[in-house]
């Protein structure tokens, strides 16, 4: 099985966390993370959590 790309991992983490953003904002965040250094699954989920929590404030 092919290893997931950073972008795929981030999209999956955001979906699991129920990130509620406009498509444009979500894509901007995904693209930013996709070009970041390699992150662990937990680091990606933490970034998605922070983004979600910041959007709630």
C-alpha positions in Angstrom: 0.0 0.0 0.0 1.3 3.5 -1.0 2.2 5.8 1.9 -0.1 8.8 2.1 1.3 12.2 1.2 1.4 15.0 3.7 -1.5 16.7 2.0 -3.6 13.5 2.2 -2.7 13.0 5.9 -3.7 16.6 6.7 -7.0 16.3 4.8 -7.8 13.1 6.6 -7.0 14.6 10.0 -9.1 17.7 9.3 -12.1 15.5 8.3 -11.7 13.4 11.4 -11.7 16.5 13.6 -14.7 18.0 11.8 -12.9 21.1 10.6 -15.6 23.5 9.5 -14.1 26.1 7.1 -14.8 27.5 3.7 -13.3 25.5 0.8 -10.9 28.4 0.1 -9.7 28.6 3.7 -9.4 24.8 3.9 -7.4 24.6 0.7 -5.1 27.4 1.8 -4.3 25.6 5.0 -3.9 22.2 3.3 -1.5 23.7 0.7 0.5 25.4 3.5 0.9 22.1 5.4 1.5 20.1 2.2 4.6 22.1 1.6 5.8 22.0 5.2 8.5 19.5 6.4 7.5 16.0 7.1 5.2 15.8 10.1 3.9 12.8 12.1 0.2 12.0 12.0 -0.1 13.4 15.6 1.6 16.7 14.6 -0.8 17.0 11.6 -3.8 16.3 13.9 -2.6 18.9 16.4 -2.3 21.5 13.6 -5.8 20.7 12.5 -7.0 21.0 16.1 -5.4 24.4 16.5 -6.8 25.7 13.2 -10.3 24.4 14.2 -10.1 25.9 17.7 -8.8 29.3 16.4 -11.7 29.4 13.9 -14.2 28.9 16.9 -12.8 31.9 18.8 
